[in-house]
Amino acid sequence: MIEVSSLVKRYGDHTAVDHLSFTVEEGQITGFLGPNGAGKSTTMNIITGYLAPSEGRVVIDGHDILEEPEEAKKCIGYLPELPPLYPEMTVREYLDFAAELKKVPKEKKAEEIEKAMDEVKITDMANRLIKNLSKGYCQRVGLAQAILGNPKILILDEPTVGLDPKQIIEIRELMKNLGKKHTVLLSSHILSEVSAVCDYVMIISHGKLVASDTPENLSKLTQGSNILDLTVRGQMGTIVSAVGMMSDIEDVQYADSAENGCVDVRIKTAQDVDIRENIFYRMAELQCPILKMQYSSLSLEDVFLELTEDSEAEENSEAAEDTSEENDTEEFFEEEFPEDTPEEENIEEKEKENESNL
């Protein structure tokens, strides 16, 4: 539905988007993640046709955004981070204006407006001035504008910024419902929101795609191992001895538990190894009951931090290498072509004196 190929956007010497490529499949709610300054909004502005890329190609439902801009934009409903609302208009007046801009046929305009207001639950606000609406309702009006004309694709840039917790939950539910009828590309830096709403996640850092997969698979991919947390009732020495005799354990940590007479154990194994049954029977033989046993997995926040930190470290390493190369080049030229020696300077001075005497 959306195809981005080798996308580059430069502002002078700064590269905001660096050879970015990805696809968004039909019917998916795809999260577009990245720290501030990663290139999310720039990429979305290029996809919607607001900005022209320095290099690369964007295809929307088979239409190139540069070669067929009108056909491509007909497929897109866009909600920017700051919805483009007119506060002196009523909700109905604004949506009527937006429908005209989108060239919704006159005979269908009233029906489309009612349908959009009903879908985002603002029908009872139709005759209210936009300036008198809360931030949450303004976001809903922006969403209603985005879905007017029933576009195949919705692009939402930070749709819950500035909302209170209740409004955030309402907008999330709204986005889930919209995902049943539209392909949604959602930009956000609120990771809990992406986990709750999205089927698929793309993470960018410094304008480059560093990972893309389902939230669950990203966690497994980054973790690369199983971590089993236990709370076992018994003596520390007995438990340490029992666990130490087991195979397939890569690492183990012990700590006194907050539970009286218990030990907390964290066991790390390879990703394809499951030792839960073995540990259960071993502790049962020693009459050390297991009060808690659970797998720990990385949250999307952990994955995000690990991937973006790795990317930043690579950027710093490359910058350091470039600086080192420059220094090596300078040293080479200094050695091969040294500055004038004192003897050469004296010769130059004598030549100047002779010229002045003449």
Sequence and secondary structure as in RCSB ss.txt:
>XXXX:A:sequence
MIEVSSLVKRYGDHTAVDHLSFTVEEGQITGFLGPNGAGKSTTMNIITGYLAPSEGRVVIDGHDILEEPEEAKKC
IGYLPELPPLYPEMTVREYLDFAAELKKVPKEKKAEEIEKAMDEVKITDMANRLIKNLSKGYCQRVGLAQAILGN
PKILILDEPTVGLDPKQIIEIRELMKNLGKKHTVLLSSHILSEVSAVCDYVMIISHGKLVASDTPENLSKLTQGS
NILDLTVRGQMGTIVSAVGMMSDIEDVQYADSAENGCVDVRIKTAQDVDIRENIFYRMAELQCPILKMQYSSLSL
EDVFLELTEDSEAEENSEAAEDTSEENDTEEFFEEEFPEDTPEEENIEEKEKENESNL
>XXXX:A:secstr
 EEEEEEEEEETTEEEEEEEEEEE TT EEEEE  TTSSHHHHHHHHTTSS  SEEEEEETTEETTTSHHHHHHT
EEEE SS    TTSBHHHHHHHHHHHTT  HHHHHHHHHHHHHHTT GGGTTSBGGGS HHHHHHHHHHHHHTT 
 SEEEEESTTTT  HHHHHHHHHHHHHHTTTSEEEEEES HHHHHHH SEEEEEETTEEEEEE HHHHHHHHH E
EEEEEEEES HHHHHHHHHT SS SEEEEEE SSTTEEEEEEEEETT   HHHHHHHHHHTT  EEEEEEE   H
HHHHHHHHHHHHHHHHHHHHHHHHHHHHHHHHHHHHS    HHHHHHHHHHHHHHHH 
